[in-house]
Amino acid sequence: MEEMQLVENLYALDEPWRTRFLELIAQLATGRQWDNQTPSRNMTEAWLQGNKQLRNQIAQMLETWT
């Protein structure tokens, strides 16, 4: 799944699932050093573009969830 489409699909989720997925991405991307605030869309895109393993993991989780 392309990063932009993945981000669109994440942001299309209903709450509380959108925030839970975004916070999980932040925790995984930062080695659990994130401050538990919901990351911005731009930050989420950057993490997914810069980390193929993270992108694939989140895409698989999202596909399973939906």
Buried (B, 14 or more C-beta within 10 A) or exposed (E): BEBEEBBEBBEEBEEEEBEEBBBBBBBBBEEEEBEEEBBEEEBBBBBBBEBEEBBEBBBEEBEEEE
